Amino acid sequence: MKVKSTVVALLFLSLLACKRDFNAQTAYSLIPLPHSLQENNQVFELNKKSRIVFSDESLENSAILLQEYIFSLANLKLDIFPQAEVKRMENVIFLSSVLKEERLAAEGYRLSVDKDKVILTSNDADGIFYGVQTLFQLFELQNLDPDNLHLIVPPIRLWDEPSFSYRGMHLDVCRHYFDVDFIKHYLDLMAYYKFNRFHWHLTEDQAWRIEIKKYPKLTDIGAWRTESDGTRYGGFYTQEEIKEVVAYAKKLHIIVVPEIEMPGHSRAALAAYPAFSCTGKQQEVPNNWGVFDDIYCAGKDETFVFIQDVLDEVINLFPDEYIHIGGDEAPKIRWEKCEKCQARMQAEDLKSEHELQSYFIKRISVYLSSKGKKLIGWDEILEGGLAENAIVMSWRGMEGGIAATRQGNQVVMTPGTHCYFDHYQADKIFEPKAIGGYTSLKKVYDFNPIPDDLFTEQKNLILGAQANVWTEYISSTDQIEYMILPRMLALSEVVWGSKKNKNWEAFQIRLQDHFKLFDKKGLRFSKGSYRLRYEIQWDSIQNQKKLAIFSEQYQPKIYFTLDGTEPNVKSRLYSEPFLISDQDSVVSAGIFENGKLIHAATHFEIGK
């Protein structure tokens, strides 16, 4: 114990000595960065006599989570007490939501540290939970070395609150299935970085993953497909498993948003119940990707009875306010030839099949509203007329979101350009196969969900943003981790952090400790973009061209040649822009790590 006290004392003196150089942008490597972080004078050291105290029963769950966190890290189990049972507030971590602070937004919190106590305050239980996540990061990021354990809370004072109320991560479990244990793991990662909406994509052309008791064929048939090699692939979540996930998410202050696709992306349902298609023909659950012509028939009343029956069971499983109904990529070719769909258009005075889709979505929206739910749909639900209270999830760029706010509807921004985590994030030569595209870490970090050309009242309709993880080419849990880490950390700074505090260089510095944490936990992750960019500059003193080489990767080691040959670790190491001449016709550069090429050499012809 004496040795430990000496170590803490030395650490405390070291922190004091560094106070003059304190950098709130990088200190303690917190992600997302708190809105305000200041250094204090005293650390708080945990020991066997430390206690966790909470002000009211709504905070007991967070107290238990903190107790479990500390025990998992250091095998130290702290006692928990309600405030009413504690006479002396010494050697405690105090969680309090009793004092209401007008300046603190919903989900916000304050954290203050001195040698006797850590005080975490908020206006609500959500804020206390997010403060606990910050405490856990502080513990873990200071204990990356298992042989050098310091259970301290550093000398800081901070206040923090989210920039957006909707901070989402999506997961497609239809193209590939992932079990309940992994879903919980996914939720754990979300909570750690302060995400609060889990968009669970449960139905698709390739699978129906949620048990519906009134229609058992949806999972008996729709949850399974025959792959091209003849094997049977699939799986689904029972209603008990759904309840288990929803309850687990609730403990992590995450709302689960289920997606039940309609009218398109419904081939799995129609394979189980073909009567709800326009043709009524039997079909198989497809084993390939794409957009299919067969969708729900909008002319049959029994289609809507079926969908409402399904939604009734879904509503009973998901108690929160949101239900996502898809609404994207619904070809109209079957509707154009369907007598019942055409009769529906005539009866409802609809001028096009796009208006028929709007009728379909509005009818479902009215039904959900009658059940106290809010409909969310992809931006195609704008076509033909938008339902009054629908929330638009803008994926085809941000234009759909902009149009929705101008009609007075709420929006979640999730453009493919910045928020599709199934895209490549580095040079695809060195990456696992992806669907295409290129969404680098920096591109995610630079994302701004609020377009500048909106009025204030329109900007206020943007609830937040979400990353989407489609799994056509993601078949393992390791690959999901690799595709979201570290891009979800960049997005956490977009949706939680303060825009004025954003700093790409400082974020990269903080990120390095999280990489060490990922290694410690055995998580797969990408180290960022391996792409290189060249820029010709003019040196006015030398009257000669200079070549600068840039990469988004943190402190890359770039070796280069000037004769077009492949670089290696014996080539020139790039450190700053260098003079070039016309004889240096072809520059070849590559990024190396531990002596190994991790980015294919890029050739650049000076004269072009």
C-alpha positions as CSV (number, residue, x, y, z in Angstrom):
1,M,0.0,0.0,0.0
2,K,2.9,2.3,0.7
3,V,4.3,1.7,-2.8
4,K,0.9,2.5,-4.3
5,S,0.6,5.7,-2.2
6,T,4.1,6.8,-3.4
7,V,3.1,6.2,-7.0
8,V,0.0,8.2,-6.6
9,A,1.9,11.0,-4.9
10,L,4.4,11.1,-7.7
11,L,1.6,11.1,-10.3
12,F,-0.1,14.0,-8.5
13,L,3.1,16.0,-8.5
14,S,3.6,15.2,-12.1
15,L,0.1,16.5,-12.9
16,L,0.8,19.7,-11.0
17,A,4.1,20.1,-12.8
18,C,2.3,19.8,-16.2
19,K,-0.5,22.2,-15.3
20,R,1.1,25.0,-17.2
21,D,1.1,22.9,-20.4
22,F,-2.4,21.6,-19.9
23,N,-4.2,21.2,-23.2
24,A,-8.0,20.7,-22.9
25,Q,-8.1,19.5,-26.5
26,T,-6.0,16.5,-25.9
27,A,-5.9,16.0,-22.1
28,Y,-6.9,12.5,-20.9
29,S,-7.8,11.5,-24.5
30,L,-11.6,11.7,-23.8
31,I,-13.8,11.0,-26.8
32,P,-16.1,12.7,-27.5
33,L,-14.4,15.8,-26.2
34,P,-16.3,17.5,-23.4
35,H,-17.6,21.0,-24.1
36,S,-15.6,22.5,-21.3
37,L,-12.6,20.9,-19.5
38,Q,-10.4,22.7,-17.0
39,E,-7.6,21.4,-14.7
40,N,-8.1,21.4,-11.0
41,N,-5.6,20.9,-8.2
42,Q,-6.4,17.5,-6.6
43,V,-6.7,13.9,-7.8
44,F,-9.2,11.5,-6.2
45,E,-7.8,8.1,-5.4
46,L,-10.0,5.1,-5.1
47,N,-9.4,2.5,-2.4
48,K,-11.3,-0.3,-0.6
49,K,-13.1,2.2,1.6
50,S,-14.4,4.4,-1.3
51,R,-18.1,4.4,-1.8
52,I,-20.6,5.3,-4.5
53,V,-23.5,7.4,-3.3
54,F,-26.6,8.3,-5.4
55,S,-29.2,11.0,-4.7
56,D,-32.3,9.2,-5.8
57,E,-33.4,5.7,-7.1
58,S,-33.4,6.8,-10.8
59,L,-29.6,6.8,-10.6
60,E,-29.1,3.4,-9.0
61,N,-28.6,1.8,-12.3
62,S,-25.7,4.1,-13.2
63,A,-24.3,3.5,-9.7
64,I,-24.3,-0.2,-10.3
65,L,-22.8,0.1,-13.8
66,L,-20.0,2.2,-12.3
67,Q,-19.4,-0.4,-9.6
68,E,-19.2,-3.1,-12.2
69,Y,-16.8,-1.0,-14.4
70,I,-14.4,-0.5,-11.5
71,F,-14.6,-4.1,-10.4
72,S,-13.9,-5.3,-14.0
73,L,-10.9,-3.0,-14.2
74,A,-9.3,-3.5,-10.8
75,N,-11.1,-6.3,-8.9
76,L,-12.2,-3.5,-6.5
77,K,-15.9,-3.7,-5.5
78,L,-17.1,-0.4,-4.0
79,D,-20.2,-0.3,-1.8
80,I,-23.2,1.6,-3.0
81,F,-25.5,3.7,-0.8
82,P,-28.4,6.1,-1.3
83,Q,-27.6,9.6,-0.1
84,A,-30.0,9.3,2.8
85,E,-27.9,6.6,4.4
86,V,-24.6,8.6,4.3
87,K,-23.7,11.1,7.0
88,R,-20.2,12.1,5.9
89,M,-19.6,12.8,2.2
90,E,-15.9,11.8,2.2
91,N,-14.1,9.3,0.0
92,V,-17.2,9.1,-2.3
93,I,-18.2,9.3,-5.9
94,F,-21.5,11.2,-5.6
95,L,-24.1,10.9,-8.3
96,S,-26.8,13.6,-8.0
97,S,-29.7,14.8,-10.1
98,V,-31.4,16.7,-7.3
99,L,-30.1,20.2,-8.1
100,K,-31.6,21.6,-11.3
101,E,-29.2,23.7,-13.4
102,E,-30.9,25.9,-16.0
103,R,-27.7,26.1,-18.1
104,L,-27.4,22.4,-18.4
105,A,-29.2,20.8,-21.4
106,A,-30.9,17.5,-21.3
107,E,-28.4,14.6,-21.0
108,G,-25.7,17.1,-19.9
109,Y,-23.7,16.7,-16.7
110,R,-21.0,18.4,-14.6
111,L,-18.0,16.6,-13.1
112,S,-15.9,18.1,-10.3
113,V,-13.0,16.4,-8.5
114,D,-11.2,17.0,-5.3
115,K,-9.2,14.7,-3.0
116,D,-12.2,13.8,-0.9
117,K,-14.9,13.2,-3.5
118,V,-16.0,13.2,-7.1
119,I,-19.2,15.0,-7.7
120,L,-21.2,14.1,-10.8
121,T,-24.4,16.2,-11.2
122,S,-27.1,16.4,-13.9
123,N,-30.7,17.4,-14.4
124,D,-31.6,13.9,-15.3
125,A,-30.6,10.2,-15.1
126,D,-29.4,10.3,-18.7
127,G,-26.8,13.0,-17.9
128,I,-25.6,11.0,-14.9
129,F,-25.2,7.9,-17.1
130,Y,-23.1,9.8,-19.7
131,G,-21.0,11.3,-16.9
132,V,-20.3,7.7,-15.7
133,Q,-19.2,6.8,-19.2
134,T,-16.7,9.7,-19.0
135,L,-15.5,8.4,-15.6
136,F,-15.0,5.0,-17.1
137,Q,-13.0,6.4,-19.9
138,L,-10.8,8.3,-17.4
139,F,-10.2,5.1,-15.5
140,E,-9.5,2.9,-18.5
141,L,-7.4,5.3,-20.6
142,Q,-5.1,5.9,-17.6
143,N,-4.7,2.2,-17.0
144,L,-3.6,0.9,-20.4
145,D,-0.6,-0.7,-18.8
146,P,-1.9,-3.5,-16.5
147,D,1.4,-3.4,-14.5
148,N,1.0,0.3,-13.6
149,L,-2.5,0.6,-12.2
150,H,-3.6,3.9,-10.8
151,L,-7.3,4.0,-9.8
152,I,-7.6,7.8,-9.7
153,V,-9.8,10.4,-11.1
154,P,-7.6,13.2,-12.5
155,P,-7.8,16.8,-11.2
156,I,-10.5,18.2,-13.6
157,R,-13.7,20.2,-13.6
158,L,-15.8,19.8,-16.7
159,W,-19.3,20.4,-17.9
160,D,-20.7,18.6,-20.9
161,E,-23.8,18.2,-22.9
162,P,-24.8,16.8,-26.4
163,S,-25.1,18.9,-29.5
164,F,-27.9,16.7,-30.8
165,S,-30.7,14.6,-29.2
166,Y,-30.5,11.8,-31.9
167,R,-27.1,10.1,-31.9
168,G,-27.5,7.0,-33.9
169,M,-25.8,3.8,-35.0
170,H,-27.5,1.4,-37.4
171,L,-27.0,-2.3,-38.1
172,D,-28.3,-4.4,-40.9
173,V,-28.8,-8.0,-39.6
174,C,-30.6,-9.2,-42.7
175,R,-27.9,-9.6,-45.3
176,H,-25.9,-11.3,-42.5
177,Y,-27.2,-12.4,-39.1
178,F,-25.5,-11.6,-35.8
179,D,-26.5,-13.1,-32.5
180,V,-27.8,-11.4,-29.4
181,D,-24.5,-11.4,-27.6
182,F,-22.9,-9.4,-30.4
183,I,-25.9,-7.0,-30.5
184,K,-25.2,-6.3,-26.8
185,H,-21.5,-5.8,-27.5
186,Y,-22.5,-3.3,-30.3
187,L,-24.7,-1.5,-27.7
188,D,-21.8,-1.4,-25.2
189,L,-19.6,0.3,-27.8
190,M,-22.4,2.8,-28.6
191,A,-22.9,3.7,-24.9
192,Y,-19.1,4.2,-24.3
193,Y,-19.1,6.9,-27.0
194,K,-22.4,8.4,-25.9
195,F,-24.7,7.2,-28.8
196,N,-28.3,6.9,-27.8
197,R,-30.3,5.4,-30.8
198,F,-29.8,1.9,-32.1
199,H,-31.5,1.5,-35.5
200,W,-32.0,-2.2,-35.9
201,H,-32.7,-3.2,-39.5
202,L,-34.8,-6.3,-39.0
203,T,-36.5,-7.0,-42.4
204,E,-35.2,-7.1,-45.9
205,D,-35.4,-8.8,-49.2
206,Q,-32.8,-11.4,-48.0
207,A,-34.3,-12.1,-44.6
208,W,-37.0,-11.5,-42.0
209,R,-35.4,-11.6,-38.6
210,I,-38.1,-10.8,-36.1
211,E,-40.6,-13.4,-34.8
212,I,-44.2,-12.5,-35.5
213,K,-46.5,-15.0,-33.7
214,K,-49.5,-14.3,-35.9
215,Y,-47.5,-15.0,-39.0
216,P,-45.1,-17.8,-38.2
217,K,-44.0,-18.3,-41.9
218,L,-42.2,-15.0,-41.7
219,T,-39.4,-16.7,-39.8
220,D,-40.1,-20.4,-40.8
221,I,-39.5,-19.4,-44.4
222,G,-38.5,-15.7,-44.6
223,A,-35.6,-16.0,-42.1
224,W,-33.7,-18.5,-44.3
225,R,-32.2,-18.5,-47.8
226,T,-30.3,-21.0,-49.9
227,E,-26.9,-19.7,-50.8
228,S,-25.3,-20.1,-54.2
229,D,-23.3,-23.1,-52.9
230,G,-26.5,-24.8,-51.7
231,T,-26.1,-24.2,-48.0
232,R,-28.9,-22.9,-45.9
233,Y,-28.2,-19.6,-44.2
234,G,-30.2,-17.6,-41.7
235,G,-31.5,-17.0,-38.2
236,F,-34.0,-14.8,-36.4
237,Y,-34.7,-13.2,-33.0
238,T,-37.5,-14.6,-30.9
239,Q,-39.7,-12.2,-29.2
240,E,-38.0,-13.0,-25.9
241,E,-34.6,-12.2,-27.4
242,I,-36.0,-8.9,-28.7
243,K,-37.2,-8.0,-25.2
244,E,-33.8,-9.0,-23.8
245,V,-32.0,-6.6,-26.2
246,V,-34.5,-3.8,-25.6
247,A,-34.1,-4.2,-21.8
248,Y,-30.3,-4.3,-22.1
249,A,-30.4,-1.1,-24.3
250,K,-32.6,0.7,-21.8
251,K,-29.9,0.1,-19.1
252,L,-27.5,1.8,-21.4
253,H,-29.9,4.7,-22.0
254,I,-30.3,3.6,-25.7
255,I,-33.6,3.7,-27.5
256,V,-34.0,0.8,-30.1
257,V,-35.5,1.9,-33.4
258,P,-36.8,-1.2,-35.2
259,E,-37.1,-1.1,-39.0
260,I,-39.8,-3.0,-40.7
261,E,-39.3,-2.4,-44.5
262,M,-42.2,-1.4,-46.7
263,P,-43.4,-1.3,-49.4
264,G,-40.1,-2.3,-51.0
265,H,-37.3,-4.6,-49.8
266,S,-40.0,-7.1,-48.8
267,R,-39.1,-10.2,-50.8
268,A,-38.5,-12.3,-47.7
269,A,-42.0,-11.5,-46.4
270,L,-43.5,-12.2,-49.8
271,A,-41.7,-15.5,-50.0
272,A,-43.6,-16.5,-46.8
273,Y,-46.9,-14.9,-47.8
274,P,-47.1,-14.3,-51.6
275,A,-50.7,-13.3,-51.4
276,F,-49.6,-9.8,-50.3
277,S,-47.7,-9.2,-53.6
278,C,-49.3,-7.9,-56.8
279,T,-48.8,-11.2,-58.7
280,G,-49.5,-13.6,-55.8
281,K,-46.8,-15.9,-57.3
282,Q,-44.6,-18.1,-55.0
283,Q,-41.0,-16.9,-54.9
284,E,-37.8,-17.7,-53.0
285,V,-35.9,-15.6,-50.5
286,P,-33.2,-14.1,-52.7
287,N,-29.5,-14.8,-52.0
288,N,-28.2,-11.9,-54.0
289,W,-28.2,-8.2,-53.4
290,G,-30.0,-5.4,-55.2
291,V,-33.4,-3.9,-55.7
292,F,-36.3,-6.2,-56.7
293,D,-39.5,-5.5,-58.6
294,D,-41.8,-7.5,-56.2
295,I,-43.0,-5.3,-53.4
296,Y,-46.2,-5.2,-51.2
297,C,-49.4,-4.7,-53.2
298,A,-50.9,-1.3,-52.4
299,G,-54.2,-2.2,-53.9
300,K,-55.1,-5.0,-51.6
301,D,-56.8,-4.2,-48.3
302,E,-55.5,-7.5,-46.9
303,T,-51.9,-6.1,-47.3
304,F,-52.6,-3.4,-44.9
305,V,-54.3,-5.8,-42.5
306,F,-51.2,-7.9,-42.5
307,I,-48.8,-4.9,-42.0
308,Q,-50.9,-3.6,-39.2
309,D,-51.0,-7.0,-37.5
310,V,-47.2,-7.1,-37.8
311,L,-46.8,-3.6,-36.4
312,D,-49.1,-4.4,-33.5
313,E,-46.6,-7.1,-32.3
314,V,-43.6,-4.9,-33.1
315,I,-45.1,-2.1,-31.0
316,N,-45.6,-4.4,-28.0
317,L,-41.9,-5.3,-28.2
318,F,-40.5,-1.8,-28.6
319,P,-41.9,0.6,-26.0
320,D,-40.2,3.7,-27.3
321,E,-41.7,6.2,-29.7
322,Y,-40.0,5.4,-33.0
323,I,-40.9,2.9,-35.7
324,H,-38.9,2.9,-38.9
325,I,-40.8,1.7,-42.0
326,G,-38.1,2.1,-44.7
327,G,-39.8,3.4,-47.7
328,D,-36.7,3.4,-49.9
329,E,-36.0,1.8,-53.3
330,A,-39.5,0.6,-54.1
331,P,-39.8,0.0,-57.9
332,K,-43.3,0.8,-59.2
333,I,-43.3,-1.7,-62.1
334,R,-45.7,-4.2,-60.4
335,W,-48.0,-1.4,-59.3
336,E,-48.1,0.0,-62.9
337,K,-49.5,-3.4,-64.2
338,C,-51.6,-4.3,-61.1
339,E,-55.4,-3.9,-61.6
340,K,-55.9,-3.5,-57.9
341,C,-53.2,-0.9,-57.5
342,Q,-54.6,1.1,-60.5
343,A,-58.1,0.8,-59.0
344,R,-56.7,2.2,-55.7
345,M,-55.2,5.1,-57.5
346,Q,-58.5,5.9,-59.2
347,A,-60.5,5.6,-56.0
348,E,-58.1,7.8,-54.1
349,D,-57.6,10.3,-57.0
350,L,-53.9,9.6,-57.2
351,K,-52.1,10.8,-60.3
352,S,-49.0,8.6,-60.2
353,E,-47.5,5.6,-58.6
354,H,-45.3,7.9,-56.5
355,E,-48.5,9.3,-55.0
356,L,-49.6,5.8,-54.4
357,Q,-46.5,5.2,-52.4
358,S,-47.2,8.4,-50.5
359,Y,-50.8,7.1,-49.8
360,F,-49.2,3.8,-48.6
361,I,-46.8,5.6,-46.2
362,K,-49.4,8.1,-44.9
363,R,-51.9,5.3,-44.2
364,I,-49.2,3.5,-42.1
365,S,-48.3,6.8,-40.4
366,V,-51.9,7.4,-39.4
367,Y,-52.0,3.9,-37.9
368,L,-48.8,4.3,-36.0
369,S,-49.9,7.7,-34.7
370,S,-53.1,6.1,-33.4
371,K,-50.8,3.8,-31.4
372,G,-48.7,6.7,-30.0
373,K,-45.7,6.1,-32.3
374,K,-43.7,8.3,-34.7
375,L,-42.9,7.1,-38.2
376,I,-39.4,7.4,-39.5
377,G,-38.6,6.7,-43.2
378,W,-35.8,7.0,-45.7
379,D,-35.9,10.2,-47.8
380,E,-37.9,8.5,-50.6
381,I,-41.0,9.0,-48.4
382,L,-40.9,12.6,-49.6
383,E,-41.9,11.5,-53.1
384,G,-45.6,12.0,-53.9
385,G,-46.1,14.0,-50.7
386,L,-44.8,13.6,-47.1
387,A,-46.9,12.4,-44.2
388,E,-47.5,15.3,-41.7
389,N,-45.6,14.0,-38.7
390,A,-43.1,11.7,-40.4
391,I,-39.4,11.9,-39.6
392,V,-37.1,11.8,-42.6
393,M,-33.8,10.0,-42.6
394,S,-31.8,11.6,-45.4
395,W,-29.4,9.1,-47.0
396,R,-29.2,10.2,-50.6
397,G,-27.2,13.3,-49.7
398,M,-28.7,16.0,-47.5
399,E,-31.1,17.3,-50.0
400,G,-34.0,15.2,-48.8
401,G,-33.4,16.4,-45.2
402,I,-33.3,20.0,-46.4
403,A,-36.6,19.6,-48.2
404,A,-38.2,17.9,-45.2
405,T,-37.3,20.8,-42.8
406,R,-38.7,23.3,-45.3
407,Q,-42.0,21.4,-45.0
408,G,-41.8,21.5,-41.2
409,N,-40.8,17.8,-40.6
410,Q,-38.0,16.6,-38.3
411,V,-34.9,15.1,-39.9
412,V,-32.0,12.7,-39.1
413,M,-29.0,13.2,-41.4
414,T,-27.3,10.1,-42.6
415,P,-25.9,10.9,-46.0
416,G,-24.0,8.1,-47.8
417,T,-21.1,10.5,-48.4
418,H,-20.2,10.8,-44.7
419,C,-22.2,8.2,-42.8
420,Y,-22.1,4.9,-44.6
421,F,-19.6,2.8,-42.7
422,D,-19.9,-0.1,-45.2
423,H,-17.7,2.0,-47.5
424,Y,-14.0,1.7,-47.8
425,Q,-12.1,3.8,-45.3
426,A,-8.6,3.4,-46.7
427,D,-6.9,2.1,-49.9
428,K,-9.0,-0.9,-50.9
429,I,-5.9,-2.9,-51.9
430,F,-5.3,-3.4,-48.2
431,E,-8.9,-3.4,-46.9
432,P,-11.5,-6.1,-46.6
433,K,-14.0,-6.2,-49.4
434,A,-16.6,-3.5,-49.1
435,I,-19.6,-2.4,-51.1
436,G,-17.7,0.5,-52.6
437,G,-17.4,4.2,-52.0
438,Y,-14.8,5.9,-49.8
439,T,-15.6,7.4,-46.4
440,S,-12.4,8.2,-44.6
441,L,-12.1,8.9,-40.9
442,K,-11.5,12.6,-41.6
443,K,-14.5,12.8,-43.9
444,V,-16.7,11.6,-41.0
445,Y,-15.0,14.0,-38.5
446,D,-15.6,16.9,-40.8
447,F,-19.3,16.2,-41.2
448,N,-21.7,18.9,-40.2
449,P,-25.4,17.6,-40.0
450,I,-26.8,21.2,-40.3
451,P,-26.6,22.8,-43.7
452,D,-25.7,26.5,-43.6
453,D,-28.5,27.6,-45.9
454,L,-31.4,26.8,-43.5
455,F,-33.3,29.3,-41.3
456,T,-32.9,28.8,-37.5
457,E,-36.3,27.2,-37.1
458,Q,-35.4,24.7,-39.9
459,K,-32.1,23.9,-38.3
460,N,-33.9,23.1,-35.1
461,L,-35.8,20.4,-36.9
462,I,-32.6,18.4,-37.5
463,L,-32.5,15.9,-34.6
464,G,-29.0,14.6,-35.3
465,A,-27.2,12.1,-37.4
466,Q,-26.6,8.4,-37.7
467,A,-24.0,6.0,-39.2
468,N,-25.3,3.1,-41.3
469,V,-23.7,-0.3,-41.4
470,W,-25.1,-2.4,-44.3
471,T,-23.8,-5.9,-44.3
472,E,-23.9,-7.2,-47.9
473,Y,-20.1,-7.6,-47.7
474,I,-19.8,-7.8,-43.9
475,S,-20.3,-11.4,-42.7
476,S,-18.4,-11.5,-39.4
477,T,-18.4,-9.6,-36.1
478,D,-14.7,-8.9,-36.4
479,Q,-15.4,-7.1,-39.7
480,I,-18.2,-5.0,-38.2
481,E,-15.8,-3.8,-35.5
482,Y,-13.2,-3.0,-38.2
483,M,-15.7,-1.0,-40.2
484,I,-17.1,1.1,-37.3
485,L,-13.8,1.6,-35.4
486,P,-12.6,4.3,-35.3
487,R,-15.2,6.0,-37.6
488,M,-17.9,5.9,-34.9
489,L,-15.5,7.8,-32.6
490,A,-15.3,10.6,-35.2
491,L,-19.1,10.6,-35.5
492,S,-19.4,10.8,-31.7
493,E,-17.6,14.1,-31.8
494,V,-20.0,15.3,-34.6
495,V,-23.2,14.5,-32.7
496,W,-22.1,15.0,-29.1
497,G,-19.2,17.4,-29.2
498,S,-19.1,21.2,-29.7
499,K,-18.6,22.4,-33.2
500,K,-16.3,25.2,-31.9
501,N,-14.1,22.6,-30.2
502,K,-13.5,20.4,-33.2
503,N,-9.8,20.0,-34.1
504,W,-8.7,17.3,-36.4
505,E,-5.1,17.2,-35.2
506,A,-6.1,17.1,-31.5
507,F,-8.7,14.4,-32.2
508,Q,-6.0,12.2,-33.8
509,I,-3.8,12.6,-30.8
510,R,-6.6,11.5,-28.4
511,L,-7.4,8.6,-30.8
512,Q,-4.0,6.9,-30.2
513,D,-4.9,6.0,-26.6
514,H,-8.2,4.5,-27.9
515,F,-6.3,2.4,-30.4
516,K,-4.3,1.1,-27.4
517,L,-7.5,0.4,-25.6
518,F,-8.9,-1.5,-28.6
519,D,-5.7,-3.6,-28.7
520,K,-6.1,-4.3,-24.9
521,K,-9.7,-5.4,-25.4
522,G,-9.0,-7.4,-28.5
523,L,-11.1,-5.3,-30.9
524,R,-10.4,-5.1,-34.6
525,F,-10.0,-1.6,-36.0
526,S,-8.7,0.5,-38.8
527,K,-5.8,2.9,-38.4
528,G,-7.4,5.3,-40.8
529,S,-6.8,6.5,-44.3
530,Y,-3.8,5.2,-46.2
531,R,-4.4,7.4,-49.2
532,L,-1.8,10.0,-50.2
533,R,-2.3,13.4,-51.7
534,Y,0.3,15.5,-53.6
535,E,0.5,19.3,-53.8
536,I,2.8,21.4,-55.9
537,Q,4.0,24.6,-54.0
538,W,6.2,27.4,-55.3
539,D,9.2,28.4,-53.2
540,S,9.6,32.1,-53.9
541,I,13.1,32.2,-52.4
542,Q,14.5,29.4,-54.5
543,N,12.3,30.2,-57.5
544,Q,11.6,26.5,-57.7
545,K,8.7,24.1,-57.3
546,K,8.2,22.2,-54.0
547,L,6.3,19.0,-53.6
548,A,4.2,18.3,-50.5
549,I,2.8,14.9,-49.7
550,F,-0.2,14.5,-47.4
551,S,-2.0,11.7,-45.7
552,E,-4.8,11.6,-43.2
553,Q,-3.1,8.8,-41.2
554,Y,-1.7,10.0,-37.9
555,Q,2.1,10.7,-38.2
556,P,2.6,8.4,-41.2
557,K,6.1,7.2,-42.2
558,I,6.3,8.1,-45.9
559,Y,9.2,6.8,-48.0
560,F,9.6,8.1,-51.6
561,T,11.7,7.9,-54.7
562,L,12.1,10.4,-57.6
563,D,12.8,8.0,-60.4
564,G,9.5,6.0,-60.4
565,T,10.9,3.0,-58.7
566,E,9.0,1.3,-55.8
567,P,9.9,2.9,-52.5
568,N,11.1,0.9,-49.5
569,V,12.5,1.7,-46.0
570,K,15.9,2.5,-47.6
571,S,14.3,5.2,-49.8
572,R,14.1,8.8,-48.7
573,L,11.9,9.5,-45.6
574,Y,9.5,12.3,-46.2
575,S,9.5,15.0,-43.5
576,E,8.6,18.3,-45.2
577,P,8.0,19.7,-48.7
578,F,11.1,19.4,-50.8
579,L,12.4,21.0,-54.0
580,I,11.9,19.2,-57.2
581,S,13.2,19.7,-60.8
582,D,11.9,18.8,-64.2
583,Q,14.3,15.8,-64.1
584,D,12.3,14.5,-61.1
585,S,9.6,13.4,-63.5
586,V,7.9,10.7,-61.4
587,V,7.6,10.6,-57.6
588,S,6.6,7.3,-56.0
589,A,5.6,7.3,-52.4
590,G,4.2,4.8,-49.9
591,I,3.2,4.6,-46.3
592,F,5.1,2.2,-44.1
593,E,4.5,0.8,-40.6
594,N,7.1,-1.3,-38.7
595,G,9.1,-1.5,-41.9
596,K,6.1,-2.9,-43.9
597,L,4.3,-1.2,-46.8
598,I,0.7,-0.6,-45.8
599,H,-0.3,1.6,-48.7
600,A,0.5,0.7,-52.3
601,A,3.1,3.1,-53.7
602,T,1.4,6.1,-55.4
603,H,3.0,7.5,-58.6
604,F,2.9,11.2,-59.4
605,E,4.1,12.6,-62.6
606,I,5.5,16.1,-62.0
607,G,4.8,17.5,-65.4
608,K,1.1,16.6,-65.3
